[in-house]
């Protein structure tokens, strides 16, 4: 949500999920083994949409979460919380397994210029407490229903009220980290 997405040669928006899928296929991964999630605009949306679109429906319980090293502490906090919430639909209807999720995290190299990485690390350090256990975000979203409500009413990537606010540009060097 911080900058416009890239376009392909024909002028269509390219999604990060599609680019990553192409990369995996080129490396030999069978396309049938890849489930794309291209709705998310940021980390919380990625965790939420991955869970409700694929994991809860397909009964997937073992996941590997890959992200840049600089973003991994927040990624762990967000994914750990989202995938630790009880599944109310499954419990009610007995459709989904109550088996807990098993998350493995893989951090990739940062691949950012030192001045950009330094600024991004400061941003991440400031953000992590808000999303960690005991932080305000986890306190406000203790159930999937409350997470859904928060995502679509408070998160400025998805809440409709974002359309009433004029976007402000990010610091140009921080923008290079997205």
N, C-alpha and C positions, 0 to 999 in steps of 0.2 A: 504493500500500500504506500510505500515511500517514494516510488518513482514508476513511470510507465513501464510496462513489460516490453521485452524485445519483440521485434517482428521478424517473420521469415521473409524469404525472397519475394513471395507473392503478397506481402503486406498483412498477413494474418498473425495474430498474437501467438508467440511461442510460450508454452508453459514449462516451468522448470521440471515438472514431472515427466513431460514428454521428452525433454532433452536428456534427462537422466535415464529414461527408459531406452532411448536410442543408444546411449553409451553402453548400458548393460548388455543389450542385444549384440552390439558390435564386439563386446568382450566374450560372447558365447553363451550368455544366459538365455534360456528358452523363454520366448515371449509369454508362454502360458503360465510361467512361474512369477510373472510380474503383475502386480495390481497397482495401477496408477491412482493417485489422489491429486487431482488438479484444481480442487475448489479452494484450497487454503491460500491465504494471503500473508500469513505469518505463523509463528510457532504454535500458538494456542489453537488456531484453526486447523493446523496440520495434525495435531494430536487428536482433536475432537473429530474432525472429518474422517481421519484414518480409522478411528474406532467405530464410528457409527455407520460408515459406508462399507467397510470391509470386515473388520475384526469381529464385531458383535454378530453380524449377519452370517459370516462364513465360519464362525467358531474358531478363528485364528487366535492362538494364545501365546505363541513364541515369536517375538519380533526383534529385529535388529534396527536400531535407530542410528542413523549416520548423520553427522553434522560437523561443522568446523570446530576445531578445538576451542576457539575463542567463545563460541556460543554454547558449548556443551554444558556448563553448569546450569544455565537457564533451561536448556532443552531437557536435562534430567529432571529438574524440578517440575516442569510443565507436563512432560509425558508421564512421569511417575504419578503425579496427581490425577491426571485424566484417566489413565489406565488402572488406577487404584480405586476409582469410584465404583460403587455397586451398580449392577445392571438391573434396574427396576423392572423392565419389561421381561427380561429372562426369568427373574425370580417369580413374577406374577403368572406367567404363562408356562413356565417350565421348558421353554424352547432352547434357551442358551445355557451353556455350561457355567456353573459357578466356579469353575477352575480359574485360579488367578492368572493374570498375564505374567509372562516372564520376559522382561525387557533386557536386551543387551545393547550397550552403547559403544559405538565406534567413532572416535574423533579423527577427522582428517586434518592434514596440515592446513595452516591458515592461508597461505598464498596471498597475503596482503603486504603492500609496502609498509615498512616499519612505522611511518608517521600515521598511516591509516589504521594499522593494527593497534597502536597505542591509544588512539581516540576510541576505537571500538571496544577495547578492553575496559576503558573507563565507563563507557555506556553500559556494558554488560555487568560490571561490578556494582553499579548503582541500581540496576534492574533486578538482579537476582533476589535480594531480600523480599521484594514485593511478591515474588512467585514461589518462594520456598515454603516448606511446612511452617505453619504458624504465621505466615505472611498474610496480608489483606486479601490477595486474590484467592488463595486456597480457603481462607475463612469464608469468603463470599460465595464459594462454589462447592459446597460439600456433597452435592448430588448431581447426577446428570441433568436433571430438570433445571436446577439452579445454574449449572454451567451453560446450558443452552440459552436460558434467559439472559445471563450476563453477556454471553458472546454476541447475541443479536440486539441487545439494548445498551450495552456499555462499551464494548470493544470498538474502537474507532475504525477498525478495518471492516466491520460488518454491520454495526448498528446504523439504522436508517438515519438517525440524527446527524451522522457524519456528513450527510448531503446538505445540511443547513450551515455548515461551517466552512469558511474559505480555507483551503489548504495553504500551509506555510511551508516554504522550502526548507529542507534540512541543510545543515552545514555541508558545504560541498565536499569536504574531505571525508566526513562520516558517510555521506551518500555513496562514496566509492566502495564501502564495505557491504553494500547490498547487491 
